[in-house]
Amino acid sequence: MSLKSKIISRLDTIQDQETLKEIHDWLDAFLEADTKETFESGEIKAVKEGYEQYLSGKTVSQKEASKAFEEWLAGKEK
C-alpha cells in the first residue's frame, strides 16, 4: 500500500468534522505555501535597496515609519 493510500485510509476513519476541517485547512495552507513565488525585477531591486539601507544603518524607528506611513496614506486619500 502506498503512503498516499495509507493517508487516505486513515482519513476515512475520522468522523469528527472539526478535526477534518483542521486537516483540510492545514492542507490548504501547506499547498499554498508550497507554490513558488515569482517576483518582478522592480520588486527584487526594491528589496535589495532596502537591505543595503539596512546594512548601512539608514533606518528609522517604528514610530517614525508609522508617522511617515500615516502622512503618505493621508495624501493618497485626498
Backbone as JSON Lines, residues from 0, in Angstrom:
{"i":0,"aa":"M","n":[0.85,-1.18,0.0],"ca":[0.0,0.0,0.0],"c":[0.89,1.24,0.0]}
{"i":1,"aa":"S","n":[0.59,2.18,-0.89],"ca":[1.4,3.39,-0.99],"c":[1.12,4.32,0.2]}
{"i":2,"aa":"L","n":[2.02,5.21,0.43],"ca":[1.86,6.18,1.51],"c":[0.58,7.0,1.31]}
{"i":3,"aa":"K","n":[0.33,7.41,0.09],"ca":[-0.87,8.18,-0.21],"c":[-2.12,7.37,0.16]}
{"i":4,"aa":"S","n":[-2.14,6.09,-0.18],"ca":[-3.28,5.22,0.14],"c":[-3.44,5.07,1.65]}
{"i":5,"aa":"K","n":[-2.32,4.97,2.37],"ca":[-2.38,4.86,3.83],"c":[-2.98,6.12,4.45]}
{"i":6,"aa":"I","n":[-2.59,7.26,3.94],"ca":[-3.12,8.54,4.46],"c":[-4.62,8.62,4.2]}
{"i":7,"aa":"I","n":[-5.03,8.3,2.98],"ca":[-6.45,8.34,2.64],"c":[-7.24,7.37,3.5]}
{"i":8,"aa":"S","n":[-6.69,6.18,3.73],"ca":[-7.34,5.18,4.56],"c":[-7.53,5.69,5.99]}
{"i":9,"aa":"R","n":[-6.52,6.33,6.52],"ca":[-6.62,6.87,7.89],"c":[-7.63,8.01,7.94]}
{"i":10,"aa":"L","n":[-7.65,8.85,6.9],"ca":[-8.61,9.94,6.86],"c":[-10.05,9.41,6.83]}
{"i":11,"aa":"D","n":[-10.24,8.3,6.15],"ca":[-11.58,7.7,6.06],"c":[-12.12,7.28,7.43]}
{"i":12,"aa":"T","n":[-11.25,7.06,8.39],"ca":[-11.71,6.63,9.71],"c":[-12.09,7.8,10.61]}
{"i":13,"aa":"I","n":[-11.75,9.01,10.23],"ca":[-12.03,10.19,11.06],"c":[-13.48,10.61,10.84]}
{"i":14,"aa":"Q","n":[-14.23,10.7,11.93],"ca":[-15.64,11.1,11.87],"c":[-15.87,12.53,12.34]}
{"i":15,"aa":"D","n":[-14.97,13.03,13.18],"ca":[-15.12,14.37,13.76],"c":[-14.94,15.45,12.7]}
{"i":16,"aa":"Q","n":[-16.0,16.21,12.46],"ca":[-15.97,17.24,11.42],"c":[-14.96,18.35,11.72]}
{"i":17,"aa":"E","n":[-14.8,18.69,12.97],"ca":[-13.84,19.74,13.34],"c":[-12.41,19.3,13.02]}
{"i":18,"aa":"T","n":[-12.1,18.04,13.31],"ca":[-10.78,17.5,13.0],"c":[-10.55,17.49,11.5]}
{"i":19,"aa":"L","n":[-11.57,17.09,10.75],"ca":[-11.45,17.07,9.29],"c":[-11.26,18.49,8.74]}
{"i":20,"aa":"K","n":[-11.96,19.46,9.33],"ca":[-11.79,20.85,8.9],"c":[-10.37,21.34,9.18]}
{"i":21,"aa":"E","n":[-9.83,20.99,10.34],"ca":[-8.46,21.39,10.67],"c":[-7.46,20.78,9.69]}
{"i":22,"aa":"I","n":[-7.66,19.52,9.35],"ca":[-6.77,18.86,8.38],"c":[-6.91,19.53,7.02]}
{"i":23,"aa":"H","n":[-8.13,19.82,6.62],"ca":[-8.37,20.49,5.34],"c":[-7.69,21.85,5.3]}
{"i":24,"aa":"D","n":[-7.85,22.64,6.37],"ca":[-7.23,23.96,6.43],"c":[-5.71,23.86,6.39]}
{"i":25,"aa":"W","n":[-5.17,22.87,7.09],"ca":[-3.72,22.68,7.1],"c":[-3.23,22.32,5.7]}
{"i":26,"aa":"L","n":[-3.94,21.43,5.03],"ca":[-3.55,21.05,3.67],"c":[-3.59,22.25,2.73]}
{"i":27,"aa":"D","n":[-4.64,23.05,2.84],"ca":[-4.73,24.25,2.0],"c":[-3.53,25.17,2.23]}
{"i":28,"aa":"A","n":[-3.22,25.43,3.49],"ca":[-2.09,26.31,3.82],"c":[-0.78,25.71,3.33]}
{"i":29,"aa":"F","n":[-0.61,24.42,3.52],"ca":[0.62,23.74,3.1],"c":[0.79,23.82,1.59]}
{"i":30,"aa":"L","n":[-0.26,23.53,0.86],"ca":[-0.17,23.55,-0.6],"c":[0.02,24.96,-1.15]}
{"i":31,"aa":"E","n":[-0.6,25.92,-0.5],"ca":[-0.43,27.31,-0.92],"c":[1.0,27.78,-0.68]}
{"i":32,"aa":"A","n":[1.56,27.41,0.46],"ca":[2.93,27.81,0.79],"c":[3.94,27.1,-0.08]}
{"i":33,"aa":"D","n":[3.57,25.97,-0.62],"ca":[4.49,25.17,-1.43],"c":[4.64,25.7,-2.85]}
{"i":34,"aa":"T","n":[3.72,26.56,-3.28],"ca":[3.81,27.1,-4.63],"c":[4.94,28.11,-4.68]}
{"i":35,"aa":"K","n":[5.63,28.13,-5.78],"ca":[6.77,29.03,-5.92],"c":[6.29,30.43,-6.27]}
{"i":36,"aa":"E","n":[6.81,31.39,-5.54],"ca":[6.5,32.79,-5.8],"c":[7.44,33.3,-6.88]}
{"i":37,"aa":"T","n":[6.92,34.18,-7.7],"ca":[7.76,34.86,-8.67],"c":[7.68,36.35,-8.39]}
{"i":38,"aa":"F","n":[8.78,37.02,-8.59],"ca":[8.85,38.44,-8.31],"c":[9.32,39.19,-9.54]}
{"i":39,"aa":"E","n":[8.79,40.36,-9.73],"ca":[9.21,41.24,-10.81],"c":[10.58,41.81,-10.48]}
{"i":40,"aa":"S","n":[11.3,42.21,-11.51],"ca":[12.65,42.74,-11.29],"c":[12.61,44.0,-10.41]}
{"i":41,"aa":"G","n":[11.55,44.81,-10.54],"ca":[11.43,46.0,-9.7],"c":[11.25,45.66,-8.23]}
{"i":42,"aa":"E","n":[10.54,44.57,-7.96],"ca":[10.35,44.13,-6.58],"c":[11.67,43.66,-5.99]}
{"i":43,"aa":"I","n":[12.41,42.9,-6.77],"ca":[13.72,42.4,-6.31],"c":[14.67,43.57,-6.06]}
{"i":44,"aa":"K","n":[14.64,44.53,-6.96],"ca":[15.51,45.71,-6.81],"c":[15.15,46.47,-5.53]}
{"i":45,"aa":"A","n":[13.86,46.64,-5.25],"ca":[13.43,47.37,-4.06],"c":[13.88,46.66,-2.79]}
{"i":46,"aa":"V","n":[13.79,45.35,-2.77],"ca":[14.23,44.6,-1.59],"c":[15.74,44.73,-1.41]}
{"i":47,"aa":"K","n":[16.48,44.63,-2.5],"ca":[17.94,44.77,-2.42],"c":[18.32,46.17,-1.92]}
{"i":48,"aa":"E","n":[17.63,47.2,-2.41],"ca":[17.91,48.56,-1.97],"c":[17.61,48.71,-0.48]}
{"i":49,"aa":"G","n":[16.5,48.15,-0.04],"ca":[16.15,48.21,1.38],"c":[17.17,47.5,2.25]}
{"i":50,"aa":"Y","n":[17.64,46.37,1.77],"ca":[18.65,45.61,2.52],"c":[19.96,46.4,2.6]}
{"i":51,"aa":"E","n":[20.34,47.03,1.52],"ca":[21.55,47.86,1.53],"c":[21.4,49.03,2.51]}
{"i":52,"aa":"Q","n":[20.21,49.62,2.54],"ca":[19.96,50.7,3.5],"c":[20.09,50.19,4.93]}
{"i":53,"aa":"Y","n":[19.56,49.01,5.17],"ca":[19.66,48.4,6.5],"c":[21.12,48.17,6.87]}
{"i":54,"aa":"L","n":[21.89,47.61,5.95],"ca":[23.3,47.32,6.23],"c":[24.1,48.59,6.5]}
{"i":55,"aa":"S","n":[23.74,49.68,5.83],"ca":[24.48,50.93,6.01],"c":[23.95,51.77,7.17]}
{"i":56,"aa":"G","n":[22.95,51.25,7.88],"ca":[22.44,51.96,9.04],"c":[21.42,53.04,8.73]}
{"i":57,"aa":"K","n":[20.95,53.08,7.5],"ca":[19.96,54.09,7.12],"c":[18.56,53.57,7.44]}
{"i":58,"aa":"T","n":[18.25,53.53,8.72],"ca":[16.95,53.02,9.17],"c":[16.26,54.07,10.03]}
{"i":59,"aa":"V","n":[14.96,53.87,10.24],"ca":[14.19,54.75,11.11],"c":[13.47,53.88,12.14]}
{"i":60,"aa":"S","n":[13.04,54.51,13.22],"ca":[12.32,53.77,14.26],"c":[10.93,53.4,13.76]}
{"i":61,"aa":"Q","n":[10.3,52.47,14.46],"ca":[8.94,52.08,14.12],"c":[8.0,53.28,14.22]}
{"i":62,"aa":"K","n":[8.23,54.11,15.22],"ca":[7.4,55.29,15.42],"c":[7.52,56.24,14.23]}
{"i":63,"aa":"E","n":[8.75,56.48,13.78],"ca":[8.98,57.36,12.62],"c":[8.38,56.77,11.35]}
{"i":64,"aa":"A","n":[8.52,55.46,11.18],"ca":[7.98,54.8,9.99],"c":[6.46,54.87,9.99]}
{"i":65,"aa":"S","n":[5.85,54.66,11.14],"ca":[4.39,54.73,11.24],"c":[3.89,56.14,10.92]}
{"i":66,"aa":"K","n":[4.59,57.14,11.43],"ca":[4.21,58.53,11.17],"c":[4.32,58.84,9.67]}
{"i":67,"aa":"A","n":[5.42,58.43,9.06],"ca":[5.6,58.68,7.63],"c":[4.53,57.95,6.81]}
{"i":68,"aa":"F","n":[4.2,56.73,7.21],"ca":[3.17,55.98,6.51],"c":[1.82,56.66,6.61]}
{"i":69,"aa":"E","n":[1.47,57.11,7.83],"ca":[0.18,57.79,8.02],"c":[0.11,59.06,7.18]}
{"i":70,"aa":"E","n":[1.22,59.8,7.11],"ca":[1.25,61.02,6.28],"c":[1.1,60.66,4.81]}
{"i":71,"aa":"W","n":[1.77,59.63,4.37],"ca":[1.67,59.19,2.97],"c":[0.24,58.76,2.66]}
{"i":72,"aa":"L","n":[-0.36,57.99,3.57],"ca":[-1.72,57.48,3.4],"c":[-2.71,58.65,3.33]}
{"i":73,"aa":"A","n":[-2.54,59.64,4.19],"ca":[-3.43,60.79,4.19],"c":[-3.35,61.52,2.86]}
{"i":74,"aa":"G","n":[-2.17,61.6,2.28],"ca":[-2.01,62.24,0.99],"c":[-2.68,61.46,-0.12]}
{"i":75,"aa":"K","n":[-2.73,60.14,-0.02],"ca":[-3.36,59.29,-1.02],"c":[-4.88,59.42,-0.98]}
{"i":76,"aa":"E","n":[-5.43,59.7,0.2],"ca":[-6.88,59.75,0.38],"c":[-7.48,61.06,-0.12]}
{"i":77,"aa":"K","n":[-6.65,62.03,-0.44],"ca":[-7.15,63.34,-0.91],"c":[-7.58,63.27,-2.35]}
